[in-house]
Amino acid sequence: MFERLREGVFARSWQFVADLERVRVPGQIHPVTLLEGFLDEPLLLTRDAQDRLHCLSNVCTHRGNLVAEGDAVAQVLRCRYHGRRFSLDGRFHSMPEFDGAEGFPSDADNLPRVPHAEWERFAFASLSPAHTLDELIGPMRERCGWLPIRECAFDPTRAREYVVRANWALYCDNYLEGFHIPFVHAGLAGALDYGSYRTEIHPLSNLQVGVAAEGEDAFDLPPGSPDHGQRIAAYYWWLFPNTMFNFYPWGISINVVRPLAVDRTKVHFLPFVWDPSRLDRGAGAALDRVEREDESVVESVQRGVRSRLYDRGRYSPKREQGVHHFHRLLTEWIGEDGLS
């Protein structure tokens, strides 16, 4: 099932690929690997002379060498293996020693274009999208689009990578419910009003709303917000199947969950800060500690679900709506792909 999900779910879903600051001006190129360790698809973001963003295959159409192996500024793309050149929009440009080749060049000599889309300063890509990016992030954009997202700056000093000895779906299960907070996260539990914690379900995403405990940091919400008048400490958005956008008063922590094996997962924490003065306060503080606490319990679950005596548990109607939603979506997508 782990292998079948690769094409049935992940190749058809939108994945976060880059901060658009990496390809801000014409001529910039930025290679990325789509879900490294799982899909492992080499892609290339480029911005051409007309200021248009492109997402291309980063594999030369001659002998399969990687076209670009690092960030650069260039007028054309040139494969260092045999000198094949491409325009920044992926079109074949030239190739030495091919005089006399019949039917050359053809469309097959262009770099394949990959569906991509942008939201604010973030780029997403999908190999074969089953829906539009707007269908995925629309509810998040409507709820949190008022925040100064374009003003935030990536903070590499706070970025983290974690290898979790558990299946990627168990990690998502844990993220998708606040049920465990009073039992696993003593610090976070003190920053949140657990009784007011709630989950909202959308077609391809869901939102957990964390209300601040008395005296803890909270958003300054605009009058048009549906949460105006409440002291919101955090918006925890999950985007199917494996991406989280966590909004705090200081900025955004983007979490990308990358499957590596049936029982191995890598999680990337990417912080984008718009108000440094509010770092290390409230629900958005001590994220490394919260992650380590989550890792410990999820790895324990990975060992437990292997038990011959365990089948499955019931869902809490009050606290596990997000987990149930995730499982329903996985079931639907597997069925659509003929994998059930």
N, C-alpha and C positions, 0 to 999 in steps of 0.2 A: 504493500500500500504506500509506503514511503516513496518508492521509486515512481509509482503511478501518479502520485500527487505532483510530481515535478512538472509534467506536461498538463495534467488536468486542472491544476489550480494555479501554480506559480507562473507558468509561461503565459497564462491568460489574464493575470492580474496586473495592476499598476504597481510599480516599485519606485520608491524614492531612489534617485541616482546621483543628484549633485546639488550643491549650492551654486546658483547661477552666477555668483561672483567669479567663479572659475572661468567663465566664458562671457565676460562682461562686454568686451569690445571686439569689433571686427578683426578677424585674423587669429583669435585665440582658439586653441584646440585643447580638449581635455578628455583623455581616455578613462573609461571606467569599466569595471567588470560587473555585469548584472548578476546580483546574488552570488558573489564569489563563494566557492565551495559547494554550490548546489546547482544553479543554472549555469554558472561559469561562462556567460556569454560576453565576449569582448565587444564593447561599444565605444563610440567616439562622439563626443559633443563638439560641434564646431559652430563658429559664428562667421558668416561670409561677409564680403565687402558691402553687401546691401543690408547688413545688420540683421540677417535672418538666422535663427537658430536651427541647427540640423542635428539629428541623432542618426548615426550611421553604424553599420557593421565596421568593426576595426580590423577586419580580416581581408588581406589583399586577395583580389579575385584571380590572381595568377597562380600562386603556389601556397597560399594560406598563411603567409607570414603576417604578423601584426604590423599594421601600417604605422601607427603612432605608439610610442612606448613611454611618453611623458608629456606633461604640459608644455606647450610651445606657442609661439606666434609665427604664422606662416601664410604665404599666399596660395600655396598648393600643398597637397599631401603627397609625400614621396615614400614609397616602400624601399627600405635600405637593402633588400635582398637582390632585386634585379632592376630597380629603378623605375618601376611603374608609378605613374603620377595620376592623381585625382584632383578635381576641383574641390573646394571646401563644402560643396553641396553633394559630394559623392560621385559626380559624373567622371567617367574615364577621361583622362586628359592626353596621355601619351605613354608610349612603351618602346624602348629600344629593341632592335633586332627582331622585329615582327613583320618586316616587309615580306609580302607574298602570302601571308596568312589569309586564307579565304574567310569571307564573312566577318572580318575583324576590323574595328571593334563592333560589339553588339551590346544590347542592354545587359547581358550577363556579365559584361566587364565593368559595369558601374558597381559601386559599393551599395549593397542593399540598404534601403532606408527603414528605420525602425520607428513605429508609432511613439510619439512623445507629446507631452503637454507640460504646461507651466502653471504654477500658482504662486503669486507673489515672487519670491526670490528662489523658489525651489523647482527643480526639474524632476519629472517622472517619466518612466518609459515602460513599455510592455511589448513583448514579442508578438502576442496575438490577443489584443484586449477584447474581453467579453462585454465591455461596457465603456462608456466615456469616463474620463477623469472627473468631470463635473458630477456625474452620478455618484461617484465615490466620495468626493470631498465637499459637495454642495452644502450639506447640513453643517459641516465644520466651518466653511467659509461664511455662511449666513450668521452663525453664532459667534464666531471669534474674528471675523474679518475686520472689525473695527480696531483691533490691536495694531501697534506700530511695527508690523512684521518686516517691512522693507528697511526699517531703521536698525534692525538688530544686527549684531556682528557675531560671527562664529568665534567661539573661545576654545582654541585647541588645548589649553591647559586643563580644561575641565572635561574634555572628551575622554571616553573610556571604551574599552572592548572587554567583554567578559565571555569566557567559554563556560557553558553550563552543561553539566553531564546529565542531560535530560532531553526528551523529544521536544521539538519546537512548539507543538500544539499544547503540551503541558505547561510550557512557559506562558503561552497566550491565555490558557485557562486561568492561571494565577493572576495575570494582569487584569482580566475581565471581571473581577469581583472584588468588592471591598470587604467581603465577609471575613477574610483572614486578618484584616488590619489590626483589630484589638488583640489578636492572639500572637501575631508574628512581628508587628512593627510598633514597639512601645513609643518611640519618638514621633513617628507619623501620627499615631493615634492621639497623641497630645495636641497636635496641630489642627486636627479635624474634629468636627462635630459629627461623630459616627451616626447618631440618630437621624441626621438630616442627609446623610450620604445617599445618593440616588443614581439610578441608571436609566438612560433614555435610549431606545432602540430606533435605528434608522435602517433603510434597506440594505446598505452595504457597509455600514459603520455603526458604532454605538459610542455613547458618551457617558462617562461617569463624572458626576458633579460633586466636587469636594467642598463642603461648606466649612469656613474657618471656625475654629474654636474661639472662645472669648479671648481677646487680646492678641490673636495671631494675625499675621499679615493677610491682606485680602485685596482683590482687584478694586480699582476705582471705576465702577461700571457706568457706561453712558445711559441716559434716560431711555433710549430705544431698546436696550437689552431686555430680553424676557426675564432675566435674573435681577433686574434693577431693584434695589432695596434689600438684597441679600448680600451677605458677606462671603463671597466665593473665593476660596483659597486656591483652587486648581480646576482646570478642565482637562480630563483625561480622555482623549479621542483615540479610538482604535479603528483603523482602516483595514478592511479585509484584504488579504488574510494575515499580514505579519508586520504592519507598521503602526507605530503609536506617535501621536503628536500630543505632548503634555505642555499645556499652557500654564505658566505661573506669573505672578506679578513682575518678576525679573526678566522673563523671556520664555523661550521654547526649548524643551528637550525632546529631540526626535529620537525614537528608539527603532532601530531596524533589526528584526529578528531573522537570522539566517540559518536555515537548517544545514547541518554538516553531515549527520548520520542519524540513524534511528534514535540514538541516545546521546547525540551531541548537537549543541546549538551555540552559535556565536551571536551575541547581542552587542550592537553598537549604540552608544549614547552620544548624541551630537548636540551640544548646547549652543543656542543662539541667544545672545543677551541684548536687551534694549535698555535695561535699568540696572546697572551694576550695584547701585546703592541698596537694592533689595535682595541681592544674593544672600544665601545662607540664612534665610528667614522663612518661617512658616512651612507649608507643605512642600515647598520647593527646595528645602534645605536637606543636607545629609543624604543626597541621592545615592552616593556610593554605598553607604551603610544600608539603606533600604534595599538596594540591589543585592547585596550580599545576603541579607536576610531572606530575600525571595529565592535566591539560588539554593540556599540550604534546604528550604522546605520543598522546592520543586524537585531537587535531586532525590530527596527522600521519597516523594511521590513516584518518581521513575522506578525506584527499587520496589516500591510497594505494588504498583500495577502489574508487575511481573508475577505476582503471587498466583498460584494455582487456585487459591481459595477466594480470590477477589474477582467479582464480576464487574459491577458498576454501581454507582451511587445515585440517589435521587437528586433532583435539582431543588434548591430552595426557591420558592416562588418570589420571595422578597429580595433575596440577595444574589441570586445566580442567573438573572435574566440574560446578562451578557454572555455567560458561558453557554447557555442554551442557544442563544442566537448564533454564536460562532459554530456550534455543532450542527445546527440546522443548515447554515450556509455551506459548510463543508459537504454535508450530505447532498444538498441540491447540486453543487458543482460537480461532485463525483458522479451523480446520476446523469447530469447533462452530458458528461464526457463518456458515458457508457462504461464507467468503471465499477458500478455497484454490483 
